[in-house]
Amino acid sequence: MGVVMLVLWIGGIILSATLIGALIGVPMLIAWIVLWIIDACTMPNRINELNGVVAVAPTRPM
């Protein structure tokens, strides 16, 4: 019986930590997505910078 109680107690601690982490993490994830969309809409060239694409000025052929 003692082992069962120990397992249930440890499981409760893990569940509590998971729920607290989710309560903190989900709003942070939503805020990150909103900021990423704002960044992508206001600075489209930044997406190319993040992907490693460099804008090169067009040159005339010789």
N, CA, C and O atoms as CSV, one atom per row, in Angstrom:
chain,resi,resn,atom,element,x,y,z
A,1,MET,N,N,0.827,-1.200,0.000
A,1,MET,CA,C,0.000,0.000,0.000
A,1,MET,C,C,0.868,1.259,0.000
A,1,MET,O,O,0.514,2.271,-0.607
A,2,GLY,N,N,1.997,1.182,0.683
A,2,GLY,CA,C,2.891,2.330,0.746
A,2,GLY,C,C,3.459,2.688,-0.622
A,2,GLY,O,O,3.631,3.864,-0.940
A,3,VAL,N,N,3.754,1.653,-1.441
A,3,VAL,CA,C,4.303,1.896,-2.779
A,3,VAL,C,C,3.255,2.570,-3.650
A,3,VAL,O,O,3.577,3.480,-4.414
A,4,VAL,N,N,2.009,2.135,-3.544
A,4,VAL,CA,C,0.928,2.733,-4.332
A,4,VAL,C,C,0.766,4.202,-3.961
A,4,VAL,O,O,0.619,5.051,-4.840
A,5,MET,N,N,0.793,4.502,-2.681
A,5,MET,CA,C,0.653,5.890,-2.243
A,5,MET,C,C,1.825,6.741,-2.738
A,5,MET,O,O,1.637,7.889,-3.142
A,6,LEU,N,N,3.033,6.172,-2.704
A,6,LEU,CA,C,4.212,6.892,-3.181
A,6,LEU,C,C,4.094,7.196,-4.672
A,6,LEU,O,O,4.386,8.311,-5.106
A,7,VAL,N,N,3.668,6.208,-5.453
A,7,VAL,CA,C,3.505,6.404,-6.895
A,7,VAL,C,C,2.436,7.461,-7.175
A,7,VAL,O,O,2.628,8.325,-8.030
A,8,LEU,N,N,1.316,7.396,-6.462
A,8,LEU,CA,C,0.261,8.390,-6.652
A,8,LEU,C,C,0.732,9.788,-6.250
A,8,LEU,O,O,0.384,10.770,-6.906
A,9,TRP,N,N,1.518,9.883,-5.180
A,9,TRP,CA,C,2.023,11.177,-4.722
A,9,TRP,C,C,2.982,11.776,-5.749
A,9,TRP,O,O,2.885,12.957,-6.083
A,10,ILE,N,N,3.909,10.956,-6.246
A,10,ILE,CA,C,4.859,11.434,-7.261
A,10,ILE,C,C,4.115,11.797,-8.544
A,10,ILE,O,O,4.430,12.800,-9.184
A,11,GLY,N,N,3.130,10.982,-8.919
A,11,GLY,CA,C,2.326,11.294,-10.104
A,11,GLY,C,C,1.576,12.600,-9.955
A,11,GLY,O,O,1.449,13.352,-10.921
A,12,GLY,N,N,1.078,12.882,-8.766
A,12,GLY,CA,C,0.386,14.145,-8.522
A,12,GLY,C,C,1.318,15.337,-8.646
A,12,GLY,O,O,0.935,16.380,-9.175
A,13,ILE,N,N,2.543,15.183,-8.158
A,13,ILE,CA,C,3.527,16.265,-8.285
A,13,ILE,C,C,3.851,16.504,-9.756
A,13,ILE,O,O,3.920,17.650,-10.199
A,14,ILE,N,N,4.048,15.431,-10.511
A,14,ILE,CA,C,4.350,15.563,-11.944
A,14,ILE,C,C,3.181,16.211,-12.676
A,14,ILE,O,O,3.388,17.081,-13.522
A,15,LEU,N,N,1.958,15.799,-12.360
A,15,LEU,CA,C,0.777,16.386,-12.996
A,15,LEU,C,C,0.657,17.871,-12.659
A,15,LEU,O,O,0.351,18.688,-13.528
A,16,SER,N,N,0.897,18.213,-11.400
A,16,SER,CA,C,0.818,19.624,-11.001
A,16,SER,C,C,1.853,20.459,-11.746
A,16,SER,O,O,1.546,21.550,-12.227
A,17,ALA,N,N,3.079,19.948,-11.842
A,17,ALA,CA,C,4.135,20.677,-12.549
A,17,ALA,C,C,3.785,20.828,-14.025
A,17,ALA,O,O,4.041,21.873,-14.623
A,18,THR,N,N,3.200,19.788,-14.613
A,18,THR,CA,C,2.814,19.847,-16.023
A,18,THR,C,C,1.721,20.884,-16.246
A,18,THR,O,O,1.791,21.658,-17.200
A,19,LEU,N,N,0.716,20.908,-15.379
A,19,LEU,CA,C,-0.373,21.876,-15.525
A,19,LEU,C,C,0.118,23.307,-15.327
A,19,LEU,O,O,-0.290,24.214,-16.053
A,20,ILE,N,N,0.989,23.506,-14.348
A,20,ILE,CA,C,1.539,24.852,-14.124
A,20,ILE,C,C,2.370,25.276,-15.331
A,20,ILE,O,O,2.288,26.423,-15.770
A,21,GLY,N,N,3.166,24.358,-15.865
A,21,GLY,CA,C,3.959,24.660,-17.058
A,21,GLY,C,C,3.091,24.987,-18.252
A,21,GLY,O,O,3.421,25.875,-19.038
A,22,ALA,N,N,1.974,24.273,-18.397
A,22,ALA,CA,C,1.064,24.548,-19.511
A,22,ALA,C,C,0.390,25.907,-19.339
A,22,ALA,O,O,0.220,26.642,-20.312
A,23,LEU,N,N,0.006,26.244,-18.111
A,23,LEU,CA,C,-0.632,27.543,-17.865
A,23,LEU,C,C,0.316,28.697,-18.169
A,23,LEU,O,O,-0.118,29.772,-18.582
A,24,ILE,N,N,1.605,28.473,-17.963
A,24,ILE,CA,C,2.587,29.513,-18.267
A,24,ILE,C,C,2.978,29.463,-19.742
A,24,ILE,O,O,3.101,30.503,-20.390
A,25,GLY,N,N,3.169,28.271,-20.266
A,25,GLY,CA,C,3.713,28.112,-21.607
A,25,GLY,C,C,2.752,28.435,-22.732
A,25,GLY,O,O,3.168,29.007,-23.739
A,26,VAL,N,N,1.489,28.090,-22.597
A,26,VAL,CA,C,0.534,28.309,-23.693
A,26,VAL,C,C,0.339,29.796,-23.983
A,26,VAL,O,O,0.391,30.178,-25.152
A,27,PRO,N,N,0.119,30.655,-22.989
A,27,PRO,CA,C,0.019,32.090,-23.308
A,27,PRO,C,C,1.309,32.649,-23.907
A,27,PRO,O,O,1.259,33.518,-24.778
A,28,MET,N,N,2.460,32.160,-23.449
A,28,MET,CA,C,3.724,32.616,-24.022
A,28,MET,C,C,3.833,32.197,-25.481
A,28,MET,O,O,4.322,32.965,-26.309
A,29,LEU,N,N,3.388,30.996,-25.803
A,29,LEU,CA,C,3.417,30.520,-27.186
A,29,LEU,C,C,2.493,31.358,-28.061
A,29,LEU,O,O,2.856,31.714,-29.182
A,30,ILE,N,N,1.310,31.672,-27.562
A,30,ILE,CA,C,0.363,32.501,-28.326
A,30,ILE,C,C,0.953,33.890,-28.555
A,30,ILE,O,O,0.854,34.430,-29.657
A,31,ALA,N,N,1.564,34.471,-27.525
A,31,ALA,CA,C,2.184,35.792,-27.674
A,31,ALA,C,C,3.320,35.738,-28.685
A,31,ALA,O,O,3.478,36.661,-29.485
A,32,TRP,N,N,4.113,34.671,-28.662
A,32,TRP,CA,C,5.222,34.522,-29.606
A,32,TRP,C,C,4.702,34.439,-31.035
A,32,TRP,O,O,5.283,35.044,-31.936
A,33,ILE,N,N,3.613,33.696,-31.258
A,33,ILE,CA,C,3.032,33.569,-32.602
A,33,ILE,C,C,2.513,34.917,-33.086
A,33,ILE,O,O,2.737,35.291,-34.237
A,34,VAL,N,N,1.822,35.650,-32.216
A,34,VAL,CA,C,1.292,36.968,-32.596
A,34,VAL,C,C,2.433,37.913,-32.958
A,34,VAL,O,O,2.360,38.613,-33.968
A,35,LEU,N,N,3.479,37.939,-32.149
A,35,LEU,CA,C,4.616,38.814,-32.438
A,35,LEU,C,C,5.317,38.399,-33.726
A,35,LEU,O,O,5.774,39.256,-34.483
A,36,TRP,N,N,5.407,37.097,-33.985
A,36,TRP,CA,C,6.044,36.607,-35.209
A,36,TRP,C,C,5.244,37.043,-36.434
A,36,TRP,O,O,5.825,37.432,-37.447
A,37,ILE,N,N,3.907,36.980,-36.347
A,37,ILE,CA,C,3.057,37.409,-37.466
A,37,ILE,C,C,3.201,38.912,-37.688
A,37,ILE,O,O,3.299,39.362,-38.830
A,38,ILE,N,N,3.216,39.688,-36.611
A,38,ILE,CA,C,3.405,41.138,-36.744
A,38,ILE,C,C,4.756,41.428,-37.390
A,38,ILE,O,O,4.853,42.286,-38.267
A,39,ASP,N,N,5.783,40.729,-36.967
A,39,ASP,CA,C,7.122,40.919,-37.521
A,39,ASP,C,C,7.144,40.560,-39.003
A,39,ASP,O,O,7.750,41.271,-39.804
A,40,ALA,N,N,6.489,39.464,-39.373
A,40,ALA,CA,C,6.479,39.031,-40.771
A,40,ALA,C,C,5.711,40.008,-41.649
A,40,ALA,O,O,6.065,40.202,-42.812
A,41,CYS,N,N,4.671,40.621,-41.112
A,41,CYS,CA,C,3.861,41.552,-41.904
A,41,CYS,C,C,4.518,42.922,-42.014
A,41,CYS,O,O,4.364,43.597,-43.032
A,42,THR,N,N,5.238,43.339,-40.998
A,42,THR,CA,C,5.823,44.678,-41.027
A,42,THR,C,C,7.206,44.710,-41.655
A,42,THR,O,O,7.612,45.732,-42.208
A,43,MET,N,N,7.933,43.602,-41.578
A,43,MET,CA,C,9.281,43.555,-42.156
A,43,MET,C,C,9.445,42.281,-42.980
A,43,MET,O,O,10.060,41.328,-42.502
A,44,PRO,N,N,8.909,42.236,-44.217
A,44,PRO,CA,C,8.985,41.002,-44.997
A,44,PRO,C,C,10.415,40.585,-45.335
A,44,PRO,O,O,10.681,39.393,-45.484
A,45,ASN,N,N,11.339,41.537,-45.460
A,45,ASN,CA,C,12.719,41.172,-45.781
A,45,ASN,C,C,13.389,40.417,-44.644
A,45,ASN,O,O,14.357,39.688,-44.861
A,46,ARG,N,N,12.876,40.591,-43.436
A,46,ARG,CA,C,13.464,39.898,-42.289
A,46,ARG,C,C,13.291,38.387,-42.420
A,46,ARG,O,O,14.151,37.633,-41.965
A,47,ILE,N,N,12.206,37.932,-43.028
A,47,ILE,CA,C,12.005,36.498,-43.221
A,47,ILE,C,C,13.111,35.943,-44.109
A,47,ILE,O,O,13.629,34.857,-43.848
A,48,ASN,N,N,13.478,36.685,-45.163
A,48,ASN,CA,C,14.567,36.241,-46.023
A,48,ASN,C,C,15.882,36.199,-45.251
A,48,ASN,O,O,16.693,35.295,-45.453
A,49,GLU,N,N,16.093,37.171,-44.371
A,49,GLU,CA,C,17.310,37.170,-43.567
A,49,GLU,C,C,17.354,35.940,-42.664
A,49,GLU,O,O,18.407,35.323,-42.501
A,50,LEU,N,N,16.219,35.588,-42.082
A,50,LEU,CA,C,16.171,34.422,-41.204
A,50,LEU,C,C,16.416,33.142,-41.983
A,50,LEU,O,O,16.967,32.184,-41.440
A,51,ASN,N,N,16.011,33.110,-43.263
A,51,ASN,CA,C,16.212,31.925,-44.090
A,51,ASN,C,C,17.589,31.901,-44.738
A,51,ASN,O,O,17.936,30.928,-45.407
A,52,GLY,N,N,18.377,32.952,-44.552
A,52,GLY,CA,C,19.712,32.993,-45.129
A,52,GLY,C,C,19.752,33.521,-46.543
A,52,GLY,O,O,20.776,33.392,-47.214
A,53,VAL,N,N,18.666,34.116,-47.019
A,53,VAL,CA,C,18.622,34.671,-48.370
A,53,VAL,C,C,19.045,36.128,-48.278
A,53,VAL,O,O,18.522,36.890,-47.465
A,54,VAL,N,N,19.996,36.503,-49.118
A,54,VAL,CA,C,20.503,37.874,-49.096
A,54,VAL,C,C,20.009,38.591,-50.338
A,54,VAL,O,O,20.137,38.080,-51.451
A,55,ALA,N,N,19.446,39.768,-50.149
A,55,ALA,CA,C,18.978,40.562,-51.280
A,55,ALA,C,C,20.187,41.170,-51.989
A,55,ALA,O,O,21.039,41.799,-51.360
A,56,VAL,N,N,20.250,40.973,-53.302
A,56,VAL,CA,C,21.355,41.503,-54.095
A,56,VAL,C,C,20.777,42.519,-55.065
A,56,VAL,O,O,19.764,42.265,-55.716
A,57,ALA,N,N,21.431,43.672,-55.155
A,57,ALA,CA,C,20.968,44.708,-56.074
A,57,ALA,C,C,21.158,44.227,-57.511
A,57,ALA,O,O,22.198,43.656,-57.839
A,58,PRO,N,N,20.162,44.453,-58.372
A,58,PRO,CA,C,20.304,44.006,-59.766
A,58,PRO,C,C,21.403,44.790,-60.473
A,58,PRO,O,O,21.555,45.994,-60.268
A,59,THR,N,N,22.151,44.104,-61.289
A,59,THR,CA,C,23.229,44.746,-62.050
A,59,THR,C,C,22.958,44.593,-63.530
A,59,THR,O,O,22.261,43.671,-63.955
A,60,ARG,N,N,23.516,45.507,-64.317
A,60,ARG,CA,C,23.343,45.431,-65.769
A,60,ARG,C,C,24.300,44.393,-66.338
A,60,ARG,O,O,25.443,44.294,-65.892
A,61,PRO,N,N,23.846,43.621,-67.316
A,61,PRO,CA,C,24.776,42.656,-67.931
A,61,PRO,C,C,25.846,43.382,-68.731
A,61,PRO,O,O,25.595,44.455,-69.280
A,62,MET,N,N,27.026,42.806,-68.798
A,62,MET,CA,C,28.129,43.429,-69.533
A,62,MET,C,C,28.021,43.141,-71.012
A,62,MET,O,O,28.864,43.586,-71.791
